[in-house]
Amino acid sequence: MTLLIYLPTETNSVSVVTMFTVGLFAGAHMLGFTVAGESVPGALVGSSAAIVNGVCFIIGGVLQAVPGRLLPDSPDLADYGHALLMMPILLVLGALAGLFLKETATSRG
């Protein structure tokens, strides 16, 4: 994501590979539903999925609105880089938050 934001003069092939990678890893978004479902009793799995879905919609809306609000009236290329800096920062924070998830799986055997 950082390459895509800060190296816009790269060739199209670099951009295509970078966007493919971002899209591929965006599938990890679905793991939130699995983690929430395994963290609650069986009767609350649907509610946990609804809460995760709601939070994802709210965060998605914020991630679309905030960079636009950070841009000045007549932005240049550097302004876009500064406005989109929140994306790599949030990716790193999310990865760090994943380190604090507790293991809930039980052994089978």
PAZA-938649 format. One record per residue: residue in one letter; x, y, z of N, C-alpha, C in turn. Coordinates in steps of 0.2 Angstrom, whole numbers, plus 5000, padded with zeros to 4 digits. Atoms other than C-alpha are relative to their C-alpha. Layout:
N
AXYZXYZXYZ...
// end
This chain:
109
M500449945000500050005000500450065000T499649945000501450125004500450014993L499750005007502250084987499550044996L500549975005500650134978499950075002I500249934998500450294988500750044998Y499449965000502250354988500549994993L499650005006502950294971499650004994P500550005006501650344958500450014994T499650005006503050364945500249934997E499850075002503350174944499649984994T500450035006502750074929499449985002N500750034999501050014927500049935002S499950074997501649834930500150005007V500049994993502149884947499450015004S500649984997500549964951499549944999V500550055001499549814944500249945005V499850054995500549694955499850025007T500249974994500349804970499350005002M500750004999498449824968499849935000F500250075000498249634965500249975007T499850024994499249604981499550035006V500549974995498149724991499349975000G500750045001496549644984500049935003L499950074998497249474988500050005008F499950004993497649515006499450045003A500749974997495949615008499649945002G500450054998495249445010500149985007A499950014993495949435027499550045004H500549964997494549555031499449955003M500550054998493449395033500249975006L499850034994494449335047499750035006G500349964994493649465059499449965002F500650044999492049365057500149935004T499850064997492849205061500350015008V499849994994493749275076499550025005A500649984996492149355083499649945001G500450064999491249195080500349955005E499750054995492449085090500150035007S499949974993492549215104499450005004V500650004996490749195109499749935000P500450065000489549055114499649994993G500450015006488648975100499450044998A500649965001487049065103500150074998L499949935001487849235100500450014994V499649995006488749195084499750054995G500449965005487449285073500150075002S499949944998487549435084500750035000S499349985001489449445084500150014993A499949995007489449435065499650074998A500449935001488149585065500450055002I499649954997489249685076500750014996V499450005005490849645065499850044994N500249975006489849695050499950075000G500249934999489249855057500650045001V499349974999491049905063500350014993C499650005006491749865046499750054995F500349955004490449975037500250075003I499949934997490750125050500850014998I499349995001492650105048500150014992G499949995007492550095029499750074998G500249935002491550255028500550055003V499549954997492850345039500650004996L499450015004494250275028499950044993Q500249965006493350355013500050075001A500149924999492950525021500650035002V499549974997494450565031500650034995P499549975004495750575017499850064996G500249955004494650685007499950075004R500049944995494450805022500750035001L499349984999496350815024500350034994L499749975006496650875006499850085000P500249935001496751065003499650014994D500549985005495651154991500349984993S499750025007496951134976500649955002P499550054998497950974981500549994994D499650035004499550924973500249935002L499950074999500350754972500249985008A499750014993501250774989499450005005D500650004996499550814997499649945001Y500350075000498850654992500449955004G499650044996500250564999499950015008H500149994993500050645016499349985002A500750024998498150615016499949935000L500150075000498350435012500549965005L499550034995499750405025499649965005M500450044995498350345037499949934998M500150075002498150185027500649965002P499550044997499850115030500150005007I499949994992499850175048499549955003L500550044997498150085051500149934998L499950075002498749925042500549985005V499550024995500249925054499749995007L500450014994499149955069499649945000G500450065000497949815064500449945000A499550064999499449695062500249995007L499850014993500049735079499449985005A500650024996498249725086499949925000G500050075001498249545079500449965004L499650044996499649495090499749995007F500350004994498549525105499449955000L500650045000497149405100500249935004K499950064996496949255111499849944996E500150065004496949075104499449975004T500650034997495149005107499949934997A500150065002495348845097500149945005T499850064996495248675106500349954996S499750065004496248525102499549954999R500450065002495448385093500449945000G499650065000496048215097499949955006
// end
